[in-house]
Amino acid sequence: MNILSPLWGKADSDRELISFEEKAITYRKTQFLKDLNRLTRCLEIYLGEFVEEIKPQVKLPDIEGLDVNCALSFNYTHTYENFYHTDKSKDVKYDYIHGEVKKDSTIETCNLILGIDEYLEGEEKNKLNEFIQLKKFYQKIYKKTGCKYVDWIRKNEEWLKRYSKVKNPENNIYIWGHSLDITDGDILSSLINMPNTKTTIFYHNQEALGNQIGNLVKVLGENELISMLHGENARIVFKEQQKEESVDENKN
């Protein structure tokens, strides 16, 4: 209460009696946003100047063996683009849903998304928007990131309509290193529910598998998940990842 007291002018043990002062809130919010933008740019410098300069000692055979046309990344760095997209003659489309590292960015042009999820419900989400700038969905719109996958889905639906009478096409989606948390549920459900689509979800160990199943229930619903997992033509498959290989072994 003492730490947050500048937001309403004084500390008070009874939160029901707190009277917020608009001027104090506006001033503090301006400082919060300034600090957040500076911190986000600092993170981008660290990832671009240090993390992306690290040469990996191992590769993941499951990923390296995939035939990928589009890569949707929830990370900021260019891991797949730099280390797995080795055949540059093959066109792979990329969508960095939370922004991507760019060394020549500034505080103003940095497009990394570093915010909080929606915490309000019902009509409050539309009315109480004093701190909307801190939310991820707002930052995605403001910084113009993470929209390409919507066009991929639309083009895929058009392709299915055109060729479904000629043959039975199948899309393959591979999910790696994602907890399937509900915070990305809208994106995950849109991809998994595409027609004629099989989704392979890689897991690291049994504990991770359990967590992924639990999270996917929240995204799809229990009955829908069960229907997609069972049967000869299951639409969702969980696959334990193979052991990583050293880069030298991989080349040989």
C-alpha positions as CSV (number, residue, x, y, z in Angstrom):
1,M,0.0,0.0,0.0
2,N,2.8,2.4,0.8
3,I,4.6,1.7,-2.5
4,L,1.4,2.3,-4.5
5,S,0.3,5.3,-2.4
6,P,1.4,7.9,-5.0
7,L,-1.4,6.6,-7.3
8,W,-4.0,7.9,-4.8
9,G,-2.1,10.4,-2.7
10,K,-1.8,8.5,0.6
11,A,-1.5,5.1,2.1
12,D,-4.7,3.5,3.4
13,S,-5.2,0.1,4.9
14,D,-8.7,-0.2,3.7
15,R,-8.8,-0.4,-0.1
16,E,-12.5,0.4,-0.1
17,L,-11.7,3.9,1.1
18,I,-9.1,4.6,-1.5
19,S,-9.8,7.7,-3.6
20,F,-7.7,7.8,-6.8
21,E,-6.4,11.2,-7.9
22,E,-6.5,11.5,-11.7
23,K,-3.4,13.8,-11.9
24,A,-1.3,11.4,-9.9
25,I,-2.4,8.4,-11.9
26,T,-1.8,10.2,-15.2
27,Y,1.7,11.1,-14.1
28,R,2.6,7.7,-12.9
29,K,1.2,6.0,-16.0
30,T,3.4,8.2,-18.2
31,Q,6.4,7.1,-16.2
32,F,5.3,3.4,-16.3
33,L,5.0,3.5,-20.1
34,K,8.3,5.3,-20.5
35,D,10.1,2.8,-18.3
36,L,8.4,-0.1,-20.1
37,N,9.5,1.1,-23.6
38,R,13.1,1.6,-22.3
39,L,13.1,-1.9,-20.8
40,T,11.8,-3.4,-24.0
41,R,14.5,-1.8,-26.0
42,C,17.1,-3.0,-23.5
43,L,15.8,-6.5,-24.0
44,E,16.0,-6.1,-27.7
45,I,19.7,-5.0,-27.5
46,Y,20.5,-7.9,-25.3
47,L,18.8,-10.4,-27.6
48,G,20.3,-8.9,-30.8
49,E,23.8,-8.3,-29.6
50,F,24.3,-11.3,-27.4
51,V,21.8,-14.1,-27.7
52,E,21.6,-14.1,-31.5
53,E,25.4,-14.2,-31.7
54,I,25.6,-17.5,-29.8
55,K,26.3,-20.4,-32.2
56,P,24.3,-23.4,-31.2
57,Q,26.2,-26.6,-30.4
58,V,23.1,-28.9,-31.0
59,K,20.2,-29.1,-33.4
60,L,16.8,-30.7,-33.0
61,P,16.3,-33.5,-35.6
62,D,12.5,-33.3,-35.4
63,I,12.6,-29.6,-36.5
64,E,15.4,-30.0,-39.1
65,G,13.4,-32.8,-40.9
66,L,10.2,-30.8,-41.4
67,D,9.1,-29.4,-44.7
68,V,8.0,-25.9,-43.7
69,N,6.2,-23.3,-45.8
70,C,5.2,-20.9,-43.0
71,A,6.8,-20.4,-39.6
72,L,4.8,-18.6,-36.8
73,S,7.1,-17.7,-33.9
74,F,6.1,-16.6,-30.4
75,N,9.8,-15.7,-29.7
76,Y,11.6,-12.5,-30.5
77,T,14.7,-14.1,-32.0
78,H,15.3,-15.7,-35.5
79,T,16.2,-19.2,-34.3
80,Y,14.5,-21.2,-37.1
81,E,15.3,-18.6,-39.8
82,N,19.0,-18.6,-38.9
83,F,19.7,-22.3,-38.1
84,Y,17.0,-24.5,-39.7
85,H,16.1,-22.6,-42.9
86,T,19.3,-23.6,-44.6
87,D,18.0,-24.0,-48.1
88,K,17.6,-20.3,-49.0
89,S,16.1,-21.3,-52.4
90,K,13.0,-22.4,-50.6
91,D,10.6,-19.6,-49.7
92,V,9.5,-19.7,-46.1
93,K,7.1,-17.1,-44.8
94,Y,7.6,-15.8,-41.3
95,D,5.3,-14.2,-38.7
96,Y,6.8,-13.0,-35.4
97,I,3.6,-12.7,-33.4
98,H,5.3,-10.8,-30.5
99,G,7.6,-8.7,-32.7
100,E,11.2,-9.5,-33.8
101,V,14.6,-8.4,-32.9
102,K,16.1,-5.6,-35.0
103,K,19.5,-4.3,-34.2
104,D,18.9,-0.9,-35.7
105,S,15.7,-0.2,-33.8
106,T,15.2,2.7,-31.4
107,I,13.0,3.1,-28.4
108,E,10.4,4.5,-30.7
109,T,10.6,1.9,-33.5
110,C,11.2,-1.3,-31.3
111,N,8.2,-3.6,-32.0
112,L,8.7,-6.2,-29.3
113,I,5.6,-7.0,-27.4
114,L,6.2,-6.9,-23.6
115,G,3.0,-6.5,-21.7
116,I,0.2,-8.1,-19.7
117,D,-2.8,-10.2,-20.6
118,E,-6.4,-9.0,-20.4
119,Y,-7.5,-9.0,-16.7
120,L,-11.0,-7.6,-17.0
121,E,-14.2,-9.3,-18.0
122,G,-17.5,-8.4,-19.6
123,E,-18.2,-4.7,-20.3
124,E,-15.3,-3.6,-18.1
125,K,-12.9,-4.6,-20.9
126,N,-14.3,-1.9,-23.1
127,K,-15.0,0.8,-20.5
128,L,-12.0,0.6,-18.1
129,N,-9.1,1.2,-20.5
130,E,-6.9,3.6,-18.5
131,F,-4.0,1.1,-18.7
132,I,-4.7,-0.3,-22.1
133,Q,-1.3,0.6,-23.4
134,L,0.2,-2.0,-21.0
135,K,-1.8,-4.9,-22.5
136,K,-0.5,-7.2,-25.2
137,F,-3.4,-7.0,-27.6
138,Y,-3.1,-3.2,-27.7
139,Q,0.6,-3.4,-28.3
140,K,0.1,-5.8,-31.2
141,I,-2.2,-3.4,-32.8
142,Y,-0.2,-0.3,-32.1
143,K,3.1,-1.9,-33.1
144,K,1.6,-3.7,-36.1
145,T,2.8,-7.2,-35.4
146,G,1.5,-10.7,-35.7
147,C,-1.2,-10.5,-38.3
148,K,0.2,-12.5,-41.2
149,Y,-1.1,-15.8,-40.0
150,V,-4.6,-14.6,-40.5
151,D,-3.9,-14.2,-44.3
152,W,-2.3,-17.7,-44.3
153,I,-5.5,-19.2,-43.0
154,R,-7.6,-17.3,-45.5
155,K,-5.4,-18.3,-48.4
156,N,-5.4,-21.9,-47.2
157,E,-9.2,-22.0,-47.1
158,E,-9.3,-20.6,-50.7
159,W,-6.9,-23.3,-51.8
160,L,-9.0,-26.0,-50.2
161,K,-12.1,-24.9,-52.0
162,R,-10.3,-24.9,-55.3
163,Y,-8.6,-28.3,-55.1
164,S,-10.7,-30.3,-52.7
165,K,-12.7,-31.8,-55.6
166,V,-9.5,-32.9,-57.4
167,K,-7.7,-34.5,-54.4
168,N,-7.9,-34.8,-50.6
169,P,-5.4,-32.2,-49.5
170,E,-4.0,-32.2,-46.0
171,N,-2.3,-29.4,-44.0
172,N,0.3,-30.2,-41.4
173,I,0.9,-27.9,-38.4
174,Y,3.8,-28.6,-36.1
175,I,4.0,-27.0,-32.6
176,W,7.3,-27.0,-30.8
177,G,8.3,-25.5,-27.5
178,H,4.9,-24.0,-26.7
179,S,3.0,-24.6,-23.5
180,L,-0.3,-24.2,-25.3
181,D,-1.3,-21.7,-22.7
182,I,-4.7,-20.0,-23.0
183,T,-3.1,-16.6,-23.5
184,D,-2.4,-17.7,-27.1
185,G,-5.6,-19.7,-27.3
186,D,-7.2,-17.6,-30.1
187,I,-4.2,-18.2,-32.4
188,L,-3.8,-21.8,-31.6
189,S,-7.5,-22.7,-32.0
190,S,-7.6,-20.8,-35.3
191,L,-4.8,-22.9,-36.7
192,I,-5.8,-26.3,-35.2
193,N,-9.4,-25.9,-36.4
194,M,-8.5,-25.3,-40.0
195,P,-10.2,-27.8,-42.3
196,N,-8.2,-30.8,-43.5
197,T,-5.5,-30.1,-40.9
198,K,-3.4,-32.5,-38.8
199,T,-1.5,-30.9,-35.8
200,T,1.6,-32.6,-34.4
201,I,2.5,-31.3,-30.9
202,F,6.0,-32.1,-29.7
203,Y,6.6,-32.6,-26.0
204,H,9.8,-32.8,-23.9
205,N,8.8,-35.2,-21.2
206,Q,5.8,-36.7,-19.5
207,E,5.4,-33.7,-17.2
208,A,5.4,-31.3,-20.1
209,L,2.9,-33.6,-21.9
210,G,0.5,-33.4,-19.0
211,N,0.7,-29.6,-18.8
212,Q,0.1,-29.3,-22.6
213,I,-2.9,-31.5,-22.5
214,G,-4.4,-29.5,-19.6
215,N,-3.8,-26.2,-21.4
216,L,-5.2,-27.5,-24.6
217,V,-8.5,-28.5,-22.9
218,K,-8.8,-24.8,-22.0
219,V,-8.2,-23.8,-25.6
220,L,-10.4,-26.3,-27.4
221,G,-12.7,-27.7,-24.8
222,E,-12.7,-31.3,-23.4
223,N,-15.1,-32.9,-25.9
224,E,-13.5,-31.2,-28.9
225,L,-10.0,-32.3,-27.9
226,I,-11.1,-35.9,-27.3
227,S,-12.8,-36.0,-30.7
228,M,-9.6,-34.7,-32.4
229,L,-7.3,-37.1,-30.6
230,H,-9.0,-40.4,-31.3
231,G,-9.8,-42.4,-34.4
232,E,-7.9,-43.6,-37.4
233,N,-7.7,-40.0,-38.8
234,A,-6.9,-38.2,-35.6
235,R,-6.4,-34.5,-36.1
236,I,-4.1,-34.0,-33.1
237,V,-1.0,-36.1,-32.4
238,F,1.3,-35.7,-29.4
239,K,4.9,-36.8,-30.2
240,E,7.8,-37.1,-27.9
241,Q,10.8,-35.2,-29.3
242,Q,13.9,-36.9,-30.3
243,K,17.2,-36.5,-28.6
244,E,19.1,-33.5,-29.7
245,E,22.2,-34.0,-31.9
246,S,25.5,-32.1,-31.9
247,V,26.0,-29.8,-34.9
248,D,29.0,-31.8,-36.1
249,E,27.1,-35.1,-35.9
250,N,24.2,-33.5,-37.8
251,K,26.5,-32.5,-40.6
252,N,27.9,-36.0,-41.0
